[in-house]
């Protein structure tokens, strides 16, 4: 039992250190800090990946700037804003993954609970439980959308690097279509975040779990 207690304390200690480090690097809310402490093996790698993704976009734009594609690229201020949006979207995906990994957000368990209440004739409670099942489905749908959008952006970034090299070597015409599509996709992530912040896509996870 003592060994288990020590392991638990070590786990929490690592989580606290990780939360402090992330707060210093990028600033996180109190709710995010709690998630880091509890789910640091999942949350920390994804959060760091979000930083790398934003940096990857800036690196791709810098590389393209050394090619004939330079005239089609966004200016430095816009590029920084796009990178910030990309980092924020990756951080939100990490947060959603962390929330949905919690036992109290298990969709199968929620569905089973709703069925149990309905079988017992607890109509009002069953309706509330079924609403929770629906809301969990909405959470999963939002997570799937973030993941899909971010995967597409990642592929566009990789393609931009490849196209920049082809154009630089004279093996392809300089076209700004890919740049325009990439910018539109990242701006779309910003719009998704803004809509979600306005409550149009996602309920408050903390209220859902209460």
PyMOL commands that set and color helices and strands:
alter all, ss='L'
color gray80, all
select helices_A, chain A and resi 2-26+30-65+68-72+76-100+103-105+107-119+123-168+177-197+205-209
alter helices_A, ss='H'
color red, helices_A
deselect
rebuild
show_as cartoon
